[in-house]
Amino acid sequence: MKPILRLYRGYANEGELIVFGHVFKPSSANNYEFEKKRFKNARSIIKMFRVKTIPNTDVYLEHNGRKIHTKALDDGYFKFCIPLQEETGYGWTDYYVSTHYNGEEIKEKGTFIRPYEGNLGFISDIDDTFLISHTRNMFKKLYILLWKNINDRKIFEGVVPHYQALSTAGRNNKGEKNAFFYVSSSEWNLYKFIVKFTEIHELPRGVLLLKDIKTSLMDFFVTGRGNHGHKFDKIKHILEFYPHLHYTLLGDDSQHDPYLYENVCKIFPVTVKAVYIRQTSSHKKEKTIKVLKNIESLGIATCYFKDSNEAIKHSKSIGLIQ
């Protein structure tokens, strides 16, 4: 049976294009049913963590008349970092990746973004930042993931108008949006679920940067947990890849976002302009308050909020949105 190519949203600047994806063994990996109820939903979710990848597969990127060859890594992940020899347009652009099976070409289409000219960029966490996930309670998190389908999953009130306002901040042309990146400790297994959730709720279209894929049922029980260092590395990469942008970082206090963002701000004190941390319990955490005060000492605006309306008011007060 044919291997399955899954492509993710890529990104480009004036000199480099980065696109990536996975190669899977034939399975139902492309047929998750996120709108099924209870047991059927649980079965679909579990299937996402029982995928099998194919290492060292030949894959080919087609771009501007060129066909560039590479091979998948041991976990089936492939990535093309291509120097651009010609001007690439702004906004979202299609790209194509192919592989071969028994002499037959298998081709898939993905998209990448080159942000429109401007000076604002936004990096957001996912779980408990906009998607209610209860990451502080592992059993509740797994229960919701298994038994609540995509239409039953909840988003924090006020997130959508806030994020939509941020995506158009400083833009006179309604067709142009600011760059949005979603960086999370959720694994690549959940990519299609997250994309569909953001589309349902009309959140800004953005690039997703997730954690290494999992391929066993046991991995499912620790989804989103463990070391969060990959988030720091990915955020640092984005800020270096688009050094001219002024960034706003959005996260929550359920895990490590405040400390992670503090370290990012210490390295990029000119580039980061604001940090937003959602309060996920009944009381604000003293450690988070201390971290945000330290960030503010660098001249970076911070907002520790329970309700997204507080975040919207703060964004208006600092001139981030109108």
C-alpha positions as CSV (number, residue, x, y, z in Angstrom):
1,M,0.0,0.0,0.0
2,K,1.1,3.6,-0.7
3,P,2.9,5.6,2.0
4,I,1.1,8.7,3.3
5,L,2.7,12.2,3.0
6,R,1.6,14.8,5.5
7,L,2.7,18.4,4.9
8,Y,2.7,21.2,7.5
9,R,2.5,24.9,7.0
10,G,5.9,26.3,6.2
11,Y,7.4,29.8,6.3
12,A,9.9,31.9,4.4
13,N,11.8,35.2,4.6
14,E,13.6,37.1,1.8
15,G,16.4,34.5,1.6
16,E,15.2,31.1,2.8
17,L,12.2,28.8,2.6
18,I,11.5,26.2,5.3
19,V,8.9,23.4,4.8
20,F,8.5,20.1,6.6
21,G,6.3,17.1,7.1
22,H,6.1,13.3,7.9
23,V,6.0,10.1,5.9
24,F,3.7,7.5,7.4
25,K,3.0,3.8,6.7
26,P,-0.4,3.2,5.2
27,S,-3.1,3.4,7.8
28,S,-6.2,5.4,8.6
29,A,-3.9,8.3,9.5
30,N,-5.5,10.6,7.0
31,N,-9.1,9.7,8.1
32,Y,-9.5,10.9,11.6
33,E,-13.1,11.6,12.5
34,F,-13.1,14.5,14.9
35,E,-16.8,14.9,15.0
36,K,-17.7,11.5,16.2
37,K,-19.2,11.1,19.7
38,R,-17.6,9.5,22.8
39,F,-16.2,6.0,22.0
40,K,-15.8,6.7,18.3
41,N,-14.1,10.0,19.1
42,A,-11.8,8.3,21.6
43,R,-10.9,5.7,18.9
44,S,-10.0,8.4,16.4
45,I,-7.8,10.2,19.0
46,I,-6.0,7.0,19.9
47,K,-5.4,6.2,16.3
48,M,-3.4,9.5,16.0
49,F,-0.9,8.1,18.5
50,R,-0.6,4.7,16.9
51,V,0.7,5.9,13.5
52,K,3.9,4.3,12.1
53,T,6.4,6.4,10.3
54,I,8.8,5.4,7.5
55,P,12.5,6.4,8.0
56,N,14.9,7.4,5.2
57,T,12.2,7.8,2.6
58,D,13.2,9.7,-0.5
59,V,11.1,13.0,-0.7
60,Y,11.2,15.7,-3.3
61,L,10.3,19.4,-3.0
62,E,9.1,21.2,-6.1
63,H,9.7,25.0,-6.0
64,N,10.0,27.5,-8.8
65,G,10.9,24.8,-11.4
66,R,13.4,23.1,-9.2
67,K,13.1,19.5,-7.8
68,I,15.1,19.2,-4.6
69,H,15.8,15.8,-3.1
70,T,16.2,14.8,0.6
71,K,15.4,11.8,2.8
72,A,13.2,11.5,5.9
73,L,14.8,11.2,9.3
74,D,14.5,8.1,11.6
75,D,11.1,9.2,12.8
76,G,9.7,9.8,9.3
77,Y,10.1,13.6,9.7
78,F,11.6,15.6,6.8
79,K,12.5,19.2,6.5
80,F,13.7,21.3,3.6
81,C,15.7,24.5,4.4
82,I,16.2,26.1,0.9
83,P,18.1,29.3,0.1
84,L,15.9,31.4,-2.2
85,Q,17.5,32.5,-5.4
86,E,14.5,34.6,-6.5
87,E,11.9,36.9,-5.0
88,T,9.0,35.1,-3.2
89,G,5.7,36.8,-3.0
90,Y,4.1,37.8,0.3
91,G,1.2,35.9,2.0
92,W,0.4,32.2,1.7
93,T,1.9,30.3,-1.3
94,D,1.5,26.6,-2.3
95,Y,4.4,24.1,-2.4
96,Y,4.5,20.5,-3.4
97,V,6.3,17.5,-2.0
98,S,6.4,14.0,-3.6
99,T,7.7,10.5,-3.0
100,H,7.6,7.3,-5.1
101,Y,6.1,3.9,-4.5
102,N,6.5,1.0,-7.0
103,G,7.3,3.5,-9.7
104,E,4.2,5.7,-8.9
105,E,4.6,9.3,-7.8
106,I,2.7,10.3,-4.7
107,K,2.4,14.1,-4.5
108,E,0.8,16.4,-1.8
109,K,0.3,20.1,-1.7
110,G,1.2,22.3,1.3
111,T,1.4,26.0,2.0
112,F,4.0,28.4,3.4
113,I,3.9,32.0,4.4
114,R,6.1,34.9,3.8
115,P,4.8,37.6,6.1
116,Y,3.6,40.8,4.6
117,E,5.9,43.8,5.1
118,G,5.3,45.2,8.6
119,N,6.7,45.2,12.1
120,L,4.5,42.9,14.2
121,G,4.7,39.2,14.9
122,F,2.7,37.0,17.4
123,I,3.7,33.7,19.0
124,S,1.0,31.8,21.0
125,D,0.9,28.7,23.0
126,I,-2.2,26.5,22.5
127,D,-3.3,24.4,25.5
128,D,-5.0,26.6,28.2
129,T,-3.9,29.7,26.3
130,F,-6.9,29.6,23.9
131,L,-7.9,25.9,23.9
132,I,-9.3,24.8,27.3
133,S,-7.3,21.6,28.0
134,H,-6.8,21.4,31.8
135,T,-3.1,20.6,31.5
136,R,-2.6,20.9,35.2
137,N,-4.8,17.8,35.7
138,M,-3.6,14.9,33.6
139,F,-6.7,12.7,34.1
140,K,-9.1,15.5,33.3
141,K,-7.0,16.5,30.2
142,L,-7.1,12.9,28.9
143,Y,-10.8,12.6,29.6
144,I,-11.6,15.7,27.6
145,L,-9.2,14.7,24.8
146,L,-10.9,11.3,24.5
147,W,-14.6,12.0,25.2
148,K,-15.1,15.6,23.8
149,N,-15.1,15.8,20.1
150,I,-13.8,18.9,18.3
151,N,-17.2,20.6,18.3
152,D,-17.5,20.1,22.1
153,R,-14.0,21.4,22.9
154,K,-14.1,24.9,24.4
155,I,-12.2,28.1,23.7
156,F,-11.7,30.8,26.3
157,E,-14.3,33.6,25.9
158,G,-12.8,36.7,24.3
159,V,-9.8,35.0,22.7
160,V,-11.1,35.2,19.1
161,P,-11.7,39.0,19.0
162,H,-8.4,39.5,20.7
163,Y,-6.4,37.4,18.3
164,Q,-8.3,38.7,15.3
165,A,-7.5,42.3,16.4
166,L,-3.8,41.3,16.8
167,S,-3.7,39.7,13.4
168,T,-4.8,43.0,11.7
169,A,-3.1,45.4,14.0
170,G,-1.4,48.2,12.1
171,R,-2.8,47.0,8.8
172,N,-4.5,49.3,6.4
173,N,-5.1,46.7,3.7
174,K,-7.7,44.2,5.0
175,G,-6.2,41.4,3.0
176,E,-2.9,41.6,4.8
177,K,-2.4,39.9,8.2
178,N,0.4,39.9,10.7
179,A,2.6,36.8,11.2
180,F,1.1,34.3,13.6
181,F,2.9,31.2,15.1
182,Y,1.5,28.6,17.4
183,V,4.2,26.9,19.4
184,S,3.1,24.1,21.7
185,S,4.3,21.0,23.6
186,S,1.5,19.1,21.8
187,E,2.9,16.5,19.4
188,W,2.7,16.5,15.6
189,N,0.0,13.8,16.1
190,L,-2.5,16.5,17.0
191,Y,-1.6,18.8,14.0
192,K,-4.8,18.2,12.0
193,F,-7.0,18.5,15.1
194,I,-5.4,21.8,16.1
195,V,-5.7,23.2,12.5
196,K,-9.3,22.3,12.3
197,F,-10.1,23.8,15.8
198,T,-8.5,27.1,14.8
199,E,-10.4,27.1,11.6
200,I,-13.8,26.4,13.3
201,H,-13.2,29.3,15.7
202,E,-11.8,31.6,13.1
203,L,-8.5,32.2,14.8
204,P,-5.7,33.7,12.7
205,R,-4.1,31.3,10.2
206,G,-0.6,30.6,11.4
207,V,2.4,28.2,11.3
208,L,2.3,25.4,13.9
209,L,5.5,24.2,15.5
210,L,4.9,21.2,17.6
211,K,6.8,18.5,19.5
212,D,8.3,15.3,18.0
213,I,5.7,12.8,16.9
214,K,4.7,9.9,19.1
215,T,4.0,6.4,17.7
216,S,2.7,4.3,20.6
217,L,-0.3,4.1,22.8
218,M,1.8,4.6,26.0
219,D,3.0,7.9,24.5
220,F,-0.6,9.0,24.4
221,F,-0.9,9.0,28.2
222,V,1.9,11.6,28.5
223,T,0.9,13.8,25.6
224,G,2.0,17.4,26.1
225,R,4.2,16.7,29.1
226,G,7.9,16.3,29.6
227,N,10.6,18.7,28.6
228,H,9.5,22.0,27.1
229,G,12.9,23.0,25.9
230,H,11.8,22.5,22.3
231,K,9.5,25.5,22.6
232,F,12.3,27.7,23.6
233,D,14.4,26.5,20.6
234,K,11.5,27.1,18.2
235,I,10.6,30.5,19.5
236,K,14.3,31.6,19.4
237,H,14.5,30.3,15.8
238,I,11.4,32.4,14.8
239,L,12.8,35.6,16.4
240,E,16.1,35.0,14.6
241,F,14.4,34.1,11.3
242,Y,12.4,37.4,11.3
243,P,14.6,39.8,13.3
244,H,12.8,42.9,12.0
245,L,9.5,42.0,13.7
246,H,8.4,43.2,17.2
247,Y,6.9,40.2,18.9
248,T,4.1,39.6,21.4
249,L,4.2,36.3,23.3
250,L,1.0,34.7,24.5
251,G,0.8,31.9,27.0
252,D,-0.6,30.7,30.3
253,D,0.6,29.9,33.9
254,S,-0.4,26.2,33.9
255,Q,3.1,25.0,33.0
256,H,6.3,26.7,32.0
257,D,5.3,29.6,29.7
258,P,6.2,32.5,32.1
259,Y,9.8,31.2,32.7
260,L,10.2,30.3,29.1
261,Y,9.1,33.7,27.9
262,E,11.3,35.3,30.6
263,N,14.4,33.6,29.1
264,V,13.3,34.7,25.6
265,C,13.0,38.3,26.7
266,K,16.4,38.3,28.3
267,I,18.0,37.2,24.9
268,F,15.7,39.5,22.8
269,P,15.0,42.6,24.9
270,V,14.6,44.8,21.9
271,T,12.6,42.4,19.8
272,V,9.9,41.3,22.3
273,K,7.4,44.1,23.0
274,A,4.7,42.4,25.2
275,V,4.0,39.2,27.1
276,Y,0.5,38.0,27.9
277,I,0.0,35.2,30.5
278,R,-3.5,33.7,31.1
279,Q,-4.3,32.9,34.8
280,T,-5.6,29.3,34.8
281,S,-6.5,28.8,38.5
282,S,-8.5,30.8,41.0
283,H,-5.5,32.8,42.2
284,K,-2.6,34.4,40.5
285,K,0.7,32.6,41.2
286,E,3.4,34.5,43.1
287,K,6.2,33.0,41.0
288,T,4.5,34.2,37.8
289,I,3.9,37.7,39.2
290,K,7.7,37.8,40.1
291,V,8.7,36.7,36.6
292,L,6.5,39.2,34.9
293,K,7.9,42.0,37.1
294,N,11.4,41.0,36.0
295,I,10.3,41.1,32.4
296,E,8.8,44.5,32.9
297,S,12.2,45.7,34.2
298,L,13.5,45.2,30.7
299,G,10.9,47.7,29.3
300,I,8.6,45.0,28.0
301,A,4.9,45.3,28.6
302,T,3.2,42.4,30.5
303,C,-0.4,41.4,31.2
304,Y,-1.4,38.7,33.7
305,F,-5.1,38.2,33.0
306,K,-8.0,35.9,33.9
307,D,-10.5,37.2,31.3
308,S,-9.5,37.9,27.7
309,N,-11.3,41.3,27.9
310,E,-8.5,42.4,30.3
311,A,-6.0,41.4,27.6
312,I,-7.9,43.4,25.0
313,K,-8.0,46.5,27.2
314,H,-4.3,46.1,27.9
315,S,-3.5,45.8,24.1
316,K,-5.4,49.0,23.5
317,S,-3.7,50.8,26.4
318,I,-0.2,50.1,24.9
319,G,-1.3,50.9,21.4
320,L,-0.9,47.3,20.1
321,I,-4.5,47.4,18.8
322,Q,-6.9,50.2,18.0
